[in-house]
């Protein structure tokens, strides 16, 4: 697995969604009813979760990202990462 090879955290949008729901965060409370209906959580909500996650200290030197369709917002994720890199 790449994450292990590079010593970087493996970030999964599914894991992030479950974590937010489990912890009862505002983002989790928004995602939960959508997921309960079997619908896709909006890109904007997922991007907020991603932005929050990549700000954690374990992502300082990079991460392996998984779970966000390339045709659904890879550019937006790249923009979030680029903005984070400029702040560092």
URRAPE-V554340 format. One record per residue. N is the residue number from 0. RES is the residue in three letters. PSI is psi in degrees with one decimal (* if undefined). OMEGA is omega as a letter, one per 30 degrees, with the letter a starting at -180 (* if undefined). BURIAL is b if it has 9 or more other ideal C-beta (glycine too) atoms within 8 Angstrom, else e. Layout:
n->[N N]
res->[RES RES]
psi->[PSI PSI]
omega->[OMEGA OMEGA]
burial->[BURIAL BURIAL]
This chain:
n->[0 1 2 3 4 5 6 7 8 9 10 11 12 13 14 15 16 17 18 19 20 21 22 23 24 25 26 27 28 29 30 31 32 33 34 35 36 37 38 39 40 41 42 43 44 45 46 47 48 49 50 51 52 53 54 55 56 57 58 59 60 61 62 63 64 65 66 67 68 69 70 71 72 73 74 75 76 77 78 79 80 81 82 83 84 85 86 87]
res->[UNK UNK UNK UNK UNK UNK UNK UNK UNK UNK UNK UNK UNK UNK UNK UNK UNK UNK UNK UNK UNK UNK UNK UNK UNK UNK UNK UNK UNK UNK UNK UNK UNK UNK UNK UNK UNK UNK UNK UNK UNK UNK UNK UNK UNK UNK UNK UNK UNK UNK UNK UNK UNK UNK UNK UNK UNK UNK UNK UNK UNK UNK UNK UNK UNK UNK UNK UNK UNK UNK UNK UNK UNK UNK UNK UNK UNK UNK UNK UNK UNK UNK UNK UNK UNK UNK UNK UNK]
psi->[136.2 -42.3 -45.0 -42.7 -39.9 -0.8 34.0 151.0 145.7 118.1 123.6 128.9 -35.2 -44.1 -40.5 -44.2 -48.2 -39.9 -45.2 -38.9 -46.4 -37.8 -1.4 30.7 166.1 -43.7 -40.0 -39.6 -28.5 -36.4 -35.5 -49.4 -33.2 -46.8 -36.6 -30.5 -4.2 18.5 164.7 136.4 141.7 149.6 -40.7 -39.2 -43.5 -41.3 -34.7 -40.6 -41.9 -46.2 -41.6 -42.6 -41.2 -7.5 -10.9 150.2 -31.0 -10.9 4.1 -39.8 15.1 174.4 162.9 120.9 137.0 140.5 13.3 116.9 134.6 -32.3 -2.5 14.3 20.1 -35.2 -39.3 -39.5 -43.9 -40.1 -39.9 -42.4 -42.1 -40.1 -38.9 -41.2 -37.1 -31.8 -22.3 *]
omega->[a a a a a a a l l a a a l l l l l l a l a a l l l l l l l a a a l l l l a a l l a l a l l l l l l a l a a l a a a l a a l a l a a l l a a a a l l l l l l l l l a l l a l a a *]
burial->[e e b e e e e b e b b e b e b b b e b b b e e e e e b b b b b b e b b e e e e e b e e e b b b b b b b b b b e e e e b e e e b b e e e b e e e e b b e b b e e b b e e b e e e e]
